[in-house]
Amino acid sequence: MPADVLFPTDFRWGAATAAYQIEGAHAEGGRGPSIWDTFSHTPGRTANGDTGDVACDHYHLYPQDIGLMRDLGLDSYRFSISWPRIFPTGSGSPNQEGLDFYRRLISELRDAGIEPFVTLYHWDLPQALQDRGGWANRDTVGRFGEYAHTLATRLGEGVHNWITHNEPSVVTYLGHLLGTHAPGARSLRTAIQVSHHLLLSHAEGMDALRAEARPGDQVGITLVVAPVEPAGDSQADADAARLWDGLVNRWFLDPIFHGRYPEDMVEHYGENGPDIQPGDMERIATPVDFLGVNYYNRMVVRHDPASSPVQAALVQPTGRTYTAMGSEVYPEGLYQILTRVRDDYSPGAIYITENGAAYEDAVVDGNVPDQPRQQYIHEHLLQVHRAIEEGVPLRGYFVWSLLDNFEWTYGYGKRFGLIYVDYPTQQRIIKQSGRWYAEVTRENGVES
Ligand code: IFM
């Protein structure tokens, strides 16, 4: 059936990846180690001891991967730059080989008619900066500014869409409170200070990028957001849901759009709150050109006095469908969070910079029949369209992910790609969902 739910003619269709998850070539081209090299090489940190050493070998296979993007009909591709490829020791002179890799990638994307959306920080801090305190050290904000300035001057000619950070909440909580992501810290005080420095570096990065911007260039930030609901009717569950919402959504949205941290959370954190210097909040609230929204699932929470830091725990509602990551499939949550972000924060433009699902894929007679993923994306696109119809300024949609890749602590066991990767041979197979997405991009719409 032809598509009957059509998107605006200038709507962008893309897919997303991140450097450490796909590039491999961890010790090539002058790249220095990142905190994820250190973390993944530490026994017990990732499933099977998997690392990003080789990943999808995209560093070498990128021309082939651009060909696959063309097969999918993508007009946009979101990827991240590996900071330690550009600054192997965190500071000093940039590494020309690293810059050359991205210049080639960007130029070949443009030749293929694919617009690059470039993320500066998708979690791979140079280890050398971690050795000096990492994001807990305010000095890292300045290093990020230098990095952004280098990218703007050396790569800016071919890049018109920049994203400073990907999901600073994950860096904050998984990286510095729970310790399940690099660098593996476990301190609320540190985590909250890190969140402030991440936001400040976003402002610093925007300034650096804008200083070199060409007319029409856009700079934004990507947050992972979710509607949060109480599991039951009790006041305790309602309070837990409000604090959880403060933790994952408002702690990042409020400073960027309103120039302040949410009062209830500041009160809740008490002496664990961030050290803020005069002028910080004004800088963090420098207007963005767009907000990147990553959406995977809603969050249902109950009061749990034993859970830190907000006495709330996630529950999995019964009778629902779940992905291989244990995420509830809840497409209407995307509509809910988009309309809420529009109402509460009024961003001028929004891109869905990630949305997708992991399933247990298998190759059957040379094909990968991943109907659940196709359905997941289809249902979410219908909600995106619903939001557009109601005036949410949505400009594009990026599937997570282009390729199966290194899913952080889950290693290679979780597959999110539109394209299957057979890791031992590095063979790529476009999945059923990828072939279907090619129809979506061609028709600029989906069936109702
Ligand atoms: O793989 C990650 C990505 O790096 C950030 N957003 C969520 C994805 C799926 O878990």
Residues whose N, C-alpha, C, O or C-beta is under 5 A from the ligand:
A	BS01	IFM	A18
